[in-house]
Amino acid sequence: MTAESPRWIVEGERSGRPIIIAPTATSGIDDAVRRMDLAFDGWAGPIPGWFKVLEKIGRWWYLIWVAIGIAVMALVVDREVWEYFVYGPVPGVFVATITGFLAYGLGHLQARISGGLGGRDAVIAALASQVRPGGAVKKMAVAALAADPAAEHYIHDLAWRAAGIGEANRVHATEELTQLWREADPEDAAAFDAKIADIEAKFKKLGDDGKI
């Protein structure tokens, strides 16, 4: 069974991860969604402008440094022309890789400092009253809603509570939402059960063989 996601389940533009919006959401949701999407993608704060420029350059970053490597070699080493193009790219690729890693680390450090909340988990926790990670909750909520559109408000509330990390009522909400999903899409539920059974059987075999 396939169905479209409701308006209160959105997909992160950068991460592609599902994000659930609070049933009581009013204002500031777009910003909360954007910030959680960035957190999913490893950013604890706003992406620095200079890093966005590097993202746009993309793979050209390597080609730029390869060209620089060839040019520098041509200036400092007296070789045949073909040797510049054979050996010149090597230091260029090396420098591009190192500077790329440094830029990535520096960009994330700057984002964390400017965000002021710490790491990824801290950002997600700070946004928990407005938006929450969808994870497996999305699939169950979408299936349950497709089977009973009139129960949208109730399903939304269940999905929201099921996505609440560390909340006391999360387990009950998850169990109830799971039951609705099983009733709405028994084929998908059966496939999931079979997959879990297969994993458990493999772990049991590893245990019986003394490998774990």
C-alpha positions in Angstrom: 0.0 0.0 0.0 1.4 3.4 -0.9 0.0 6.8 0.0 1.1 10.4 0.1 2.4 11.8 3.3 0.1 14.2 5.2 1.0 17.9 5.5 2.4 17.2 9.0 5.1 14.9 7.8 7.7 16.6 5.6 10.9 15.5 4.1 14.2 17.3 4.8 15.5 19.1 1.7 19.1 18.2 2.4 18.9 15.0 4.4 15.8 13.5 2.8 14.8 12.3 6.3 11.1 12.5 7.5 10.2 15.1 10.0 7.0 15.2 12.0 5.4 18.5 12.8 3.7 19.0 16.2 -0.1 18.8 16.3 -0.1 22.2 18.1 2.3 23.8 15.7 1.6 27.5 15.0 4.5 29.7 14.0 8.2 29.2 13.4 7.7 25.7 12.0 9.5 26.3 8.7 12.6 27.4 10.5 12.4 24.4 12.9 12.1 22.0 10.0 15.1 23.6 8.3 17.2 23.4 11.4 16.3 19.8 12.1 17.1 19.0 8.4 20.5 20.6 8.8 21.0 18.6 12.1 20.2 15.3 10.3 22.8 16.3 7.7 25.4 16.9 10.4 25.1 20.6 10.8 24.4 21.9 14.4 23.9 25.5 13.1 23.7 27.6 10.0 25.9 26.5 7.1 28.7 29.1 6.6 28.4 31.1 3.4 31.9 30.2 2.3 31.0 26.5 2.7 28.0 26.9 0.5 30.3 28.3 -2.2 32.4 25.2 -1.9 29.3 23.0 -2.2 28.4 24.7 -5.4 31.9 24.1 -6.8 31.5 20.4 -6.0 33.8 18.1 -7.9 35.3 21.1 -9.7 37.3 21.5 -6.5 39.4 18.6 -7.5 39.8 19.8 -11.1 40.9 23.2 -9.9 43.6 21.7 -7.7 44.7 19.3 -10.5 45.1 22.3 -12.8 47.1 24.1 -10.1 49.3 21.0 -9.6 50.1 20.8 -13.3 50.8 24.6 -13.5 53.1 24.5 -10.4 55.0 21.5 -11.7 55.5 23.2 -15.1 57.0 26.2 -13.4 59.4 24.5 -11.0 60.3 21.3 -12.8 61.9 20.9 -16.2 60.1 17.9 -17.8 58.5 16.8 -21.0 55.1 18.2 -21.5 53.4 14.9 -21.2 55.0 14.3 -17.8 53.3 17.4 -16.4 49.9 15.9 -17.2 50.8 12.5 -15.9 52.5 13.5 -12.6 51.0 16.9 -12.0 47.5 15.7 -11.0 48.9 13.6 -8.2 49.8 16.4 -5.8 46.7 18.3 -6.9 44.4 15.5 -5.9 46.2 15.1 -2.6 45.9 18.8 -1.7 42.3 18.9 -2.9 41.5 15.9 -0.6 43.2 17.3 2.4 41.8 20.8 2.0 38.4 19.3 1.4 38.5 17.5 4.8 39.8 20.6 6.5 37.0 22.7 5.0 34.4 20.2 6.0 35.6 20.1 9.6 36.1 23.8 9.9 32.6 24.4 8.4 30.9 22.1 10.9 32.9 23.6 13.8 31.8 27.1 12.8 28.2 26.0 12.5 28.3 24.4 15.9 29.7 27.6 17.5 27.3 29.9 15.8 24.4 27.5 16.6 25.2 27.7 20.3 23.4 24.4 21.1 26.2 21.9 20.9 26.0 18.9 18.6 23.4 17.3 16.4 21.5 15.6 19.3 21.3 18.8 21.2 19.7 20.6 18.3 17.2 17.8 17.8 16.3 17.9 21.6 15.9 21.7 21.5 13.4 21.4 18.7 11.4 18.5 20.2 8.4 20.7 21.0 7.9 21.7 17.4 9.4 19.0 15.2 10.6 15.4 15.7 12.5 12.8 13.7 10.0 10.7 11.7 12.0 7.5 11.2 9.9 4.4 11.0 6.9 6.3 12.4 6.3 7.9 9.0 5.5 4.6 7.3 3.1 3.4 10.0 1.3 6.8 10.2 0.9 7.1 6.4 -0.5 3.6 6.1 -2.9 4.0 9.0 -4.1 7.4 7.7 -4.7 5.9 4.2 -6.9 3.3 5.8 -8.8 5.7 7.9 -8.5 9.4 6.8 -11.2 10.5 9.3 -8.8 9.6 12.1 -6.1 12.0 11.0 -6.0 14.0 14.2 -5.8 10.9 16.3 -3.1 9.3 14.1 -1.2 12.6 14.1 -1.2 12.6 17.9 -0.1 9.0 18.0 2.8 9.6 15.6 3.9 12.7 17.5 4.0 10.8 20.8 5.7 7.8 19.2 8.4 10.1 17.8 9.1 11.5 21.3 12.5 10.3 22.3 12.7 9.6 26.0 9.0 10.4 26.7 7.1 8.2 29.1 4.1 7.7 26.8 6.2 6.9 23.8 6.0 3.1 24.2 2.2 3.0 24.4 1.8 5.3 21.4 4.3 3.2 19.4 2.4 0.0 20.2 -0.9 1.5 19.2 0.4 3.0 16.0 2.1 -0.2 15.1 -1.2 -2.1 15.6 -3.0 0.4 13.3 -0.3 -0.1 10.7 -0.6 -3.9 10.9 -4.3 -3.7 10.3 -3.9 -1.1 7.5 -1.1 -2.9 5.6 -0.9 -6.6 6.7 1.3 -7.5 3.7 4.0 -4.9 4.7 3.7 -6.0 8.3 4.2 -9.7 7.3 7.2 -8.8 5.2 8.6 -6.9 8.2 8.0 -9.8 10.6 9.7 -12.2 8.1 12.7 -9.9 7.9 13.0 -9.7 11.7 12.7 -13.5 11.9 15.4 -14.0 9.4 17.8 -11.7 11.3 17.0 -13.4 14.6 17.7 -16.8 12.9 21.0 -15.6 11.6 22.0 -14.3 15.1 20.9 -17.6 16.7 23.0 -19.5 14.2 26.0 -17.3 14.9 25.5 -17.9 18.6 25.1 -21.7 18.2 28.4 -21.7 16.2 30.1 -19.8 18.9 30.8 -16.8 16.8 29.1 -14.3 19.0 
